[in-house]
C-alpha cells in the first residue's frame, strides 16, 4: 500500500516544464541529494511503517484483522555517459504480523537496465531482473489455505529492445523472456516460462501526434506436462493493436491502442478463443504541480485455475500526484479489474479499489506519511467475494 510521492514549490512553477513528474521537480530546501561518485549517483531509501489490515486472508466471512510492521530498504545506482545510461537497484521488504505470525514473509529483488544510443536514430536497451515475491491472499489464482504459509515465487525476467527513430517513420522491436517458479512443490504445475516478442511501426504524419501498428506474440510453456486437473496449459497468444501516441512532452502525453488477440492452446481439450485487446497509458499535466495518469489493459492472461480453460483480464487504473504545499504531498488512486474465466464455472470477478496517501516532508532526508485504501471484489460465485480496508503510518528516509 505504500505510495511515495514528491512535489515542488508552487513559487517555482515558472521554472519547470509541463509533463515532468511532480517527484522530479525542484523544491527549495527539500531537494534530494544523492551520493555522487564521479558520473555515478547512489540513492539509499528506507521505509518503516505499521499497517492495520481489516481482512488479512481476503475472505467473505470470519474476517481476521491484524497489525503488520514493514521495513523496506532500497539502493539505486545510476551511471550516465555520453551515449549510454546504466541503472541498477536492489531492494527488500520484510513484514511481521503481531498475531498471525504464519503470514510473516520477506521479499527481495535486483534489477539492472542499460540504454545505448548507437547513433542519432538508433538505440538499444536491455533489462534484467530477479524478484522473490509473495503471493497475495487476494489473488484469484491462490490455492494456499489460511492454515498454510503464503506462497513464495521466484521470477526471473529479461528484455531486449531495438528502436529506430526517423523523421517520419519509427520502428520498435522487443523480445523478452520470463520464468516463474513457485517454491512450494505442491504448486509446481504453475511454474512456467513465457517468451514474448513484438514489432511496432510508427508513422508521424504531423508532430506531435503519431500513429502506430503493433503485432505481438506470447508463448507460455509450463513446467509439467499437465496441471492438477489434467490439462496441458502450454499455449500461444497472438495479437494486433493499432492506435495513436503523443511523443512530445506537454500537457498530454502517452499512447493508446486497440485491436484483437487470438488464444491458441496446445491441448485439444481447450477451445481457441479470440477477443478484444487494448493497451495504453495517458498522462495529463494540467499544471506543473499536478499530474494525472490513466492506464488501460485488456488481454489474455496465464491461468492454472482448476476447471478454467482460459482467462481474460480488463484493467483500468487512475493516479493523481499533487503538491498541496511546498512540503505537503498527496497521491490518490483508483482502479478496477475484471477477471473473466472460461470453462467450467466461468467465474467472473470484479475488483474495485481506491486509496489516498499524504506525505509531510520534514527535511531533505526524512518524511512522515499516512495512507488508507479500500478494496472490494464481487463475483458470480459468492465465495470469491471479499472487501477490506488498510490504514498505514510510517516514516521515510532517503540518502
DOGU-346715 format. One record per residue (C-alpha): residue number from 0; residue in three letters; x, y, z negated. Coordinates in steps of 0.2 Angstrom, whole numbers. Each point is the difference from the previous one (the first is absolute). Layout:
// DOGU-346715
<site NUM; "ALA"; <X; Y; Z>>,
...
***
This chain:
// DOGU-346715
<site 0; "UNK"; <0; 0; 0>>,
<site 1; "UNK"; <15; 12; -2>>,
<site 2; "UNK"; <-1; 14; 13>>,
<site 3; "UNK"; <14; 12; 1>>,
<site 4; "UNK"; <-2; 17; 8>>,
<site 5; "UNK"; <10; 15; 1>>,
<site 6; "UNK"; <-5; 18; 6>>,
<site 7; "UNK"; <7; 17; 2>>,
<site 8; "UNK"; <-3; 18; -6>>,
<site 9; "UNK"; <-13; 9; 9>>,
<site 10; "UNK"; <11; 16; 0>>,
<site 11; "UNK"; <12; -9; 12>>,
<site 12; "UNK"; <-14; -5; 13>>,
<site 13; "UNK"; <7; 12; 13>>,
<site 14; "UNK"; <16; -9; 0>>,
<site 15; "UNK"; <-6; -17; 4>>,
<site 16; "UNK"; <-7; -9; 15>>,
<site 17; "UNK"; <-17; -7; 1>>,
<site 18; "UNK"; <0; -19; 2>>,
<site 19; "UNK"; <14; -3; -14>>,
<site 20; "UNK"; <-5; -11; -14>>,
<site 21; "UNK"; <-3; 10; -16>>,
<site 22; "UNK"; <13; -11; -9>>,
<site 23; "UNK"; <13; 6; 12>>,
<site 24; "UNK"; <-3; 19; -2>>,
<site 25; "UNK"; <11; 12; -10>>,
<site 26; "UNK"; <-5; 4; -18>>,
<site 27; "UNK"; <10; 13; -9>>,
<site 28; "UNK"; <7; -7; -16>>,
<site 29; "UNK"; <-6; -18; 3>>,
<site 30; "UNK"; <10; -6; 15>>,
<site 31; "UNK"; <6; -17; 0>>,
<site 32; "UNK"; <19; -1; 0>>,
<site 33; "UNK"; <6; -17; 6>>,
<site 34; "UNK"; <17; -7; -4>>,
<site 35; "UNK"; <11; 5; 14>>,
<site 36; "UNK"; <15; -11; 6>>,
<site 37; "UNK"; <6; 9; 15>>,
<site 38; "UNK"; <-13; -3; 14>>,
<site 39; "UNK"; <-9; -12; -12>>,
<site 40; "UNK"; <-15; 4; -11>>,
<site 41; "UNK"; <-4; -11; -15>>,
<site 42; "UNK"; <-17; 2; -9>>,
<site 43; "UNK"; <-4; -10; -16>>,
<site 44; "UNK"; <-18; -1; -6>>,
<site 45; "UNK"; <-8; -7; -15>>,
<site 46; "UNK"; <-19; -1; -5>>,
<site 47; "UNK"; <-6; -5; -17>>,
<site 48; "UNK"; <-18; -2; -3>>,
<site 49; "UNK"; <-15; -8; -9>>,
<site 50; "UNK"; <-15; -6; 9>>,
<site 51; "UNK"; <-17; -5; -6>>,
<site 52; "UNK"; <-9; -13; 11>>,
<site 53; "UNK"; <-19; -3; -3>>,
<site 54; "UNK"; <0; -17; 10>>,
<site 55; "UNK"; <17; -8; 1>>,
<site 56; "UNK"; <-6; -16; 9>>,
<site 57; "UNK"; <-12; 9; 12>>,
<site 58; "UNK"; <-15; -10; -5>>,
<site 59; "UNK"; <-19; 3; 1>>,
<site 60; "UNK"; <-3; -6; -18>>,
<site 61; "UNK"; <10; -3; -16>>,
<site 62; "UNK"; <11; 15; 4>>,
<site 63; "UNK"; <16; 1; -9>>,
<site 64; "UNK"; <9; 17; -3>>,
<site 65; "UNK"; <18; 3; -6>>,
<site 66; "UNK"; <13; 13; -1>>,
<site 67; "UNK"; <16; -2; 11>>,
<site 68; "UNK"; <17; 8; -1>>,
<site 69; "UNK"; <9; 4; 16>>,
<site 70; "UNK"; <19; 4; 3>>,
<site 71; "UNK"; <4; 4; 18>>,
<site 72; "UNK"; <18; 4; 5>>,
<site 73; "UNK"; <5; 4; 18>>,
<site 74; "UNK"; <17; 5; 8>>,
<site 75; "UNK"; <0; 8; 18>>,
<site 76; "UNK"; <15; 3; 10>>,
<site 77; "UNK"; <0; 11; 16>>,
<site 78; "UNK"; <15; 3; 12>>,
<site 79; "UNK"; <-1; 11; 16>>,
<site 80; "UNK"; <13; 2; 13>>,
<site 81; "UNK"; <0; 9; 17>>,
<site 82; "UNK"; <-10; -14; 9>>,
<site 83; "UNK"; <-5; -12; -13>>,
<site 84; "UNK"; <-10; -1; -16>>,
<site 85; "UNK"; <0; -14; -13>>,
<site 86; "UNK"; <-12; -2; -15>>,
<site 87; "UNK"; <1; -13; -14>>,
<site 88; "UNK"; <-10; -3; -15>>,
<site 89; "UNK"; <-2; -12; -15>>,
<site 90; "UNK"; <-14; -1; -12>>,
<site 91; "UNK"; <-8; -10; -14>>,
<site 92; "UNK"; <-17; 1; -10>>,
<site 93; "UNK"; <-2; -10; -16>>,
<site 94; "UNK"; <-17; 0; -9>>,
<site 95; "UNK"; <-4; -6; -17>>,
<site 96; "UNK"; <-18; -3; -7>>,
<site 97; "UNK"; <-4; 3; -18>>,
<site 98; "UNK"; <-12; -16; -1>>,
<site 99; "UNK"; <0; -9; 16>>,
<site 100; "UNK"; <19; -4; 0>>,
<site 101; "UNK"; <-3; -14; 14>>,
<site 102; "UNK"; <-2; 15; 12>>,
<site 103; "UNK"; <17; 7; -4>>,
<site 104; "UNK"; <10; 1; 16>>,
<site 105; "UNK"; <15; 8; 9>>,
<site 106; "UNK"; <1; 5; 18>>,
<site 107; "UNK"; <15; 7; 9>>,
<site 108; "UNK"; <7; 3; 18>>,
<site 109; "UNK"; <13; 8; 11>>,
<site 110; "UNK"; <-1; 8; 17>>,
<site 111; "UNK"; <11; 8; 13>>,
<site 112; "UNK"; <-4; 9; 16>>,
<site 113; "UNK"; <11; 7; 14>>,
<site 114; "UNK"; <-4; 13; 13>>,
<site 115; "UNK"; <13; 2; 15>>,
<site 116; "UNK"; <-2; 14; 13>>,
<site 117; "UNK"; <8; -9; 15>>,
<site 118; "UNK"; <-2; 16; 11>>,
<site 119; "UNK"; <-12; 14; 1>>,
<site 120; "UNK"; <-14; -11; 7>>,
<site 121; "UNK"; <4; -17; -8>>,
<site 122; "UNK"; <0; -5; -18>>,
<site 123; "UNK"; <1; -17; -9>>,
<site 124; "UNK"; <-6; -3; -18>>,
<site 125; "UNK"; <0; -16; -11>>,
<site 126; "UNK"; <-8; -4; -17>>,
<site 127; "UNK"; <4; -15; -12>>,
<site 128; "UNK"; <-9; -3; -16>>,
<site 129; "UNK"; <-3; -12; -14>>,
<site 130; "UNK"; <-14; 1; -13>>,
<site 131; "UNK"; <-4; -12; -15>>,
<site 132; "UNK"; <-19; 5; -2>>,
<site 133; "UNK"; <-13; -6; -12>>,
<site 134; "UNK"; <-17; -5; 7>>,
<site 135; "UNK"; <-14; 11; -5>>,
<site 136; "UNK"; <-14; -8; -10>>,
<site 137; "UNK"; <-12; 10; 11>>,
<site 138; "UNK"; <7; -8; 16>>,
<site 139; "UNK"; <-14; -9; 9>>,
<site 140; "UNK"; <13; -14; 5>>,
<site 141; "UNK"; <5; -3; -18>>,
<site 142; "UNK"; <-2; -17; -7>>,
<site 143; "UNK"; <8; 1; -17>>,
<site 144; "UNK"; <-12; -1; -14>>,
<site 145; "UNK"; <1; 11; -16>>,
<site 146; "UNK"; <8; -15; -9>>,
<site 147; "UNK"; <15; 1; 12>>,
<site 148; "UNK"; <13; 13; 3>>,
<site 149; "UNK"; <-2; 12; 15>>,
<site 150; "UNK"; <9; -7; 15>>,
<site 151; "UNK"; <17; 6; 5>>,
<site 152; "UNK"; <4; 3; 19>>,
<site 153; "UNK"; <16; 3; 8>>,
<site 154; "UNK"; <-1; 10; 16>>,
<site 155; "UNK"; <14; 3; 12>>,
<site 156; "UNK"; <-2; 11; 15>>,
<site 157; "UNK"; <10; 8; 14>>,
<site 158; "UNK"; <-4; 11; 15>>,
<site 159; "UNK"; <9; 7; 15>>,
<site 160; "UNK"; <-7; 15; 11>>,
<site 161; "UNK"; <6; 8; 16>>,
<site 162; "UNK"; <-7; 17; 5>>,
<site 163; "UNK"; <2; 9; 16>>,
<site 164; "UNK"; <-6; 19; 1>>,
<site 165; "UNK"; <-1; 8; 17>>,
<site 166; "UNK"; <-8; 17; 4>>,
<site 167; "UNK"; <-16; -8; 4>>,
<site 168; "UNK"; <2; -19; -2>>,
<site 169; "UNK"; <4; -10; -16>>,
<site 170; "UNK"; <3; -18; -4>>,
<site 171; "UNK"; <0; -9; -17>>,
<site 172; "UNK"; <5; -18; -1>>,
<site 173; "UNK"; <-1; -8; -18>>,
<site 174; "UNK"; <4; -18; -6>>,
<site 175; "UNK"; <-1; -7; -17>>,
<site 176; "UNK"; <-1; -15; -11>>,
<site 177; "UNK"; <-7; -3; -18>>,
<site 178; "UNK"; <1; -15; -11>>,
<site 179; "UNK"; <-11; -2; -15>>,
<site 180; "UNK"; <4; -13; -13>>,
<site 181; "UNK"; <-12; -4; -15>>,
<site 182; "UNK"; <12; -7; -14>>,
<site 183; "UNK"; <-14; -11; -8>>,
<site 184; "UNK"; <1; -17; 9>>,
<site 185; "UNK"; <-19; -1; -1>>,
<site 186; "UNK"; <-1; 14; 12>>,
<site 187; "UNK"; <13; -6; 13>>,
<site 188; "UNK"; <-14; -1; 14>>,
<site 189; "UNK"; <-1; 19; -1>>,
<site 190; "UNK"; <18; 2; 5>>,
<site 191; "UNK"; <2; 7; 17>>,
<site 192; "UNK"; <12; 9; 12>>,
<site 193; "UNK"; <-7; 13; 12>>,
<site 194; "UNK"; <8; 6; 16>>,
<site 195; "UNK"; <-6; 16; 8>>,
<site 196; "UNK"; <4; 11; 15>>,
<site 197; "UNK"; <-8; 15; 8>>,
<site 198; "UNK"; <3; 12; 15>>,
<site 199; "UNK"; <-7; 17; 0>>,
<site 200; "UNK"; <0; 12; 15>>,
<site 201; "UNK"; <-3; 18; -3>>,
<site 202; "UNK"; <-5; 14; 13>>,
<site 203; "UNK"; <1; 18; -5>>,
<site 204; "UNK"; <-11; 9; 13>>,
<site 205; "UNK"; <1; 17; -10>>,
<site 206; "UNK"; <8; 3; -17>>,
<site 207; "UNK"; <-3; -3; -14>>,
<site 208; "UNK"; <-13; -14; 5>>,
<site 209; "UNK"; <6; -17; 6>>,
<site 210; "UNK"; <-10; -15; 6>>,
<site 211; "UNK"; <6; -18; -3>>,
<site 212; "UNK"; <-3; -18; 4>>,
<site 213; "UNK"; <7; -14; -12>>,
<site 214; "UNK"; <0; -18; 2>>,
<site 215; "UNK"; <5; -12; -14>>,
<site 216; "UNK"; <1; -18; -5>>,
<site 217; "UNK"; <1; -8; -17>>,
<site 218; "UNK"; <5; -18; -3>>,
<site 219; "UNK"; <-3; -9; -17>>,
<site 220; "UNK"; <8; -16; -4>>,
<site 221; "UNK"; <-4; -8; -16>>,
<site 222; "UNK"; <12; -11; -10>>,
<site 223; "UNK"; <-12; -15; -2>>,
<site 224; "UNK"; <-8; -9; 15>>,
<site 225; "UNK"; <-17; 2; -8>>,
<site 226; "UNK"; <-6; 10; -15>>,
<site 227; "UNK"; <-10; -8; -15>>,
<site 228; "UNK"; <-16; 0; 10>>,
<site 229; "UNK"; <9; -10; 14>>,
<site 230; "UNK"; <1; 14; 13>>,
<site 231; "UNK"; <15; 5; 10>>,
<site 232; "UNK"; <1; 19; -3>>,
<site 233; "UNK"; <13; 4; 14>>,
<site 234; "UNK"; <-7; 13; 12>>,
<site 235; "UNK"; <4; 14; 12>>,
<site 236; "UNK"; <-8; 17; 1>>,
<site 237; "UNK"; <0; 11; 15>>,
<site 238; "UNK"; <-5; 18; 0>>,
<site 239; "UNK"; <-2; 15; 11>>,
<site 240; "UNK"; <-2; 18; -6>>,
<site 241; "UNK"; <-2; 17; 9>>,
<site 242; "UNK"; <-1; 17; -9>>,
<site 243; "UNK"; <7; 17; -2>>,
<site 244; "UNK"; <14; 8; -11>>,
<site 245; "UNK"; <6; 17; -5>>,
<site 246; "UNK"; <19; -1; -2>>,
<site 247; "UNK"; <4; 18; -3>>,
<site 248; "UNK"; <0; 6; -19>>,
<site 249; "UNK"; <-15; 11; -3>>,
<site 250; "UNK"; <-16; 0; -10>>,
<site 251; "UNK"; <-6; -16; 8>>,
<site 252; "UNK"; <12; -14; 4>>,
<site 253; "UNK"; <-1; -19; 2>>,
<site 254; "UNK"; <-8; -13; 12>>,
<site 255; "UNK"; <-15; -11; 2>>,
<site 256; "UNK"; <-4; -14; 12>>,
<site 257; "UNK"; <-13; -12; 3>>,
<site 258; "UNK"; <-2; -16; 10>>,
<site 259; "UNK"; <-2; -19; -2>>,
<site 260; "UNK"; <8; -15; -8>>,
<site 261; "UNK"; <0; -19; 5>>,
<site 262; "UNK"; <2; -13; -14>>,
<site 263; "UNK"; <7; -16; 8>>,
<site 264; "UNK"; <2; -14; -13>>,
<site 265; "UNK"; <10; -16; 3>>,
<site 266; "UNK"; <-13; -11; -9>>,
<site 267; "UNK"; <-14; -6; 11>>,
<site 268; "UNK"; <-11; 1; -16>>,
<site 269; "UNK"; <1; 19; 0>>,
<site 270; "UNK"; <-9; 11; 12>>,
<site 271; "UNK"; <8; 13; 11>>,
<site 272; "UNK"; <-6; 17; -4>>,
<site 273; "UNK"; <1; 17; 8>>,
<site 274; "UNK"; <-4; 16; -10>>,
<site 275; "UNK"; <2; 19; 0>>,
<site 276; "UNK"; <17; 7; -6>>,
<site 277; "UNK"; <5; 17; -5>>,
<site 278; "UNK"; <15; 8; -9>>,
<site 279; "UNK"; <6; 17; -4>>,
<site 280; "UNK"; <5; 13; -12>>,
<site 281; "UNK"; <-4; 19; 0>>,
<site 282; "UNK"; <7; 14; -11>>,
<site 283; "UNK"; <-8; 17; -2>>,
<site 284; "UNK"; <9; 14; -8>>,
<site 285; "UNK"; <-13; 14; -2>>,
<site 286; "UNK"; <13; 10; -11>>,
<site 287; "UNK"; <18; -2; -4>>,
<site 288; "UNK"; <-4; -7; -17>>,
<site 289; "UNK"; <-14; -11; 5>>,
<site 290; "UNK"; <1; -17; 10>>,
<site 291; "UNK"; <-13; -12; 4>>,
<site 292; "UNK"; <3; -17; 8>>,
<site 293; "UNK"; <-12; -13; 7>>,
<site 294; "UNK"; <5; -18; 5>>,
<site 295; "UNK"; <-11; -12; 10>>,
<site 296; "UNK"; <3; -18; 4>>,
<site 297; "UNK"; <-11; -15; 7>>,
<site 298; "UNK"; <8; -16; 6>>,
<site 299; "UNK"; <3; -19; -3>>,
<site 300; "UNK"; <8; -4; -17>>,
<site 301; "UNK"; <8; -17; -5>>,
<site 302; "UNK"; <-10; -11; -12>>,
<site 303; "UNK"; <1; -17; -8>>,
<site 304; "UNK"; <-16; 2; -10>>,
<site 305; "UNK"; <-9; -17; -1>>,
<site 306; "UNK"; <-14; -1; 12>>,
<site 307; "UNK"; <5; 15; 10>>,
<site 308; "UNK"; <4; -1; 19>>,
<site 309; "UNK"; <6; 18; 1>>,
<site 310; "UNK"; <0; 17; -8>>,
<site 311; "UNK"; <-2; 18; 6>>,
<site 312; "UNK"; <3; 15; -10>>,
<site 313; "UNK"; <-6; 18; 2>>,
<site 314; "UNK"; <9; 13; -11>>,
<site 315; "UNK"; <-2; 19; -2>>,
<site 316; "UNK"; <10; 10; -12>>,
<site 317; "UNK"; <1; 19; -4>>,
<site 318; "UNK"; <13; 9; -10>>,
<site 319; "UNK"; <1; 18; -6>>,
<site 320; "UNK"; <16; 8; -6>>,
<site 321; "UNK"; <-2; 17; -8>>,
<site 322; "UNK"; <10; 13; -10>>,
<site 323; "UNK"; <-11; 7; -14>>,
<site 324; "UNK"; <13; 11; -7>>,
<site 325; "UNK"; <19; 1; 2>>,
<site 326; "UNK"; <3; -14; -13>>,
<site 327; "UNK"; <-17; -8; 1>>,
<site 328; "UNK"; <-4; -13; 14>>,
<site 329; "UNK"; <-14; -11; 4>>,
<site 330; "UNK"; <-4; -14; 12>>,
<site 331; "UNK"; <-17; -8; 3>>,
<site 332; "UNK"; <-4; -15; 10>>,
<site 333; "UNK"; <-14; -10; 6>>,
<site 334; "UNK"; <-1; -17; 10>>,
<site 335; "UNK"; <-12; -13; 7>>,
<site 336; "UNK"; <5; -17; 6>>,
<site 337; "UNK"; <-12; -13; 8>>,
<site 338; "UNK"; <6; -18; 1>>,
<site 339; "UNK"; <-10; -11; 12>>,
<site 340; "UNK"; <3; -19; 0>>,
<site 341; "UNK"; <-5; -12; 13>>,
<site 342; "UNK"; <-5; -18; -3>>,
<site 343; "UNK"; <-9; -9; -14>>,
<site 344; "UNK"; <-8; 13; -11>>,
<site 345; "UNK"; <6; 15; 11>>,
<site 346; "UNK"; <3; 11; -16>>,
<site 347; "UNK"; <-1; 18; 3>>,
<site 348; "UNK"; <9; 11; -13>>,
<site 349; "UNK"; <0; 19; -2>>,
<site 350; "UNK"; <11; 9; -12>>,
<site 351; "UNK"; <-1; 19; -3>>,
<site 352; "UNK"; <12; 9; -11>>,
<site 353; "UNK"; <4; 18; -6>>,
<site 354; "UNK"; <13; 8; -11>>,
<site 355; "UNK"; <9; 16; -5>>,
<site 356; "UNK"; <16; 4; -8>>,
<site 357; "UNK"; <7; 16; -8>>,
<site 358; "UNK"; <18; 3; -3>>,
<site 359; "UNK"; <8; 14; -10>>,
<site 360; "UNK"; <18; 4; 4>>,
<site 361; "UNK"; <10; 4; -16>>,
<site 362; "UNK"; <16; 4; 9>>,
<site 363; "UNK"; <10; -6; 15>>,
<site 364; "UNK"; <3; -17; -9>>,
<site 365; "UNK"; <-15; -5; -9>>,
<site 366; "UNK"; <-19; 0; 2>>,
<site 367; "UNK"; <-16; -6; -9>>,
<site 368; "UNK"; <-14; -8; 9>>,
<site 369; "UNK"; <-17; -7; -2>>,
<site 370; "UNK"; <-12; -9; 12>>,
<site 371; "UNK"; <-16; -10; 1>>,
<site 372; "UNK"; <-7; -11; 13>>,
<site 373; "UNK"; <-16; -10; 3>>,
<site 374; "UNK"; <-3; -14; 12>>,
<site 375; "UNK"; <-16; -11; 4>>,
<site 376; "UNK"; <-2; -15; 11>>,
<site 377; "UNK"; <-16; -6; 7>>,
<site 378; "UNK"; <-3; -16; 9>>,
<site 379; "UNK"; <-14; -12; 7>>,
<site 380; "UNK"; <7; -12; -13>>,
<site 381; "UNK"; <-3; 7; -17>>,
<site 382; "UNK"; <14; -9; -8>>,
<site 383; "UNK"; <12; 10; 11>>,
<site 384; "UNK"; <-6; 17; -7>>,
<site 385; "UNK"; <9; 10; -13>>,
<site 386; "UNK"; <3; 18; -6>>,
<site 387; "UNK"; <14; 7; -11>>,
<site 388; "UNK"; <7; 17; -5>>,
<site 389; "UNK"; <18; 4; -5>>,
<site 390; "UNK"; <7; 14; -10>>,
<site 391; "UNK"; <19; 4; -1>>,
<site 392; "UNK"; <12; 12; -8>>,
<site 393; "UNK"; <18; 1; 2>>,
<site 394; "UNK"; <16; 10; 2>>,
<site 395; "UNK"; <12; 1; 15>>,
<site 396; "UNK"; <18; 3; 1>>,
<site 397; "UNK"; <10; 4; 16>>,
<site 398; "UNK"; <19; 2; 2>>,
***
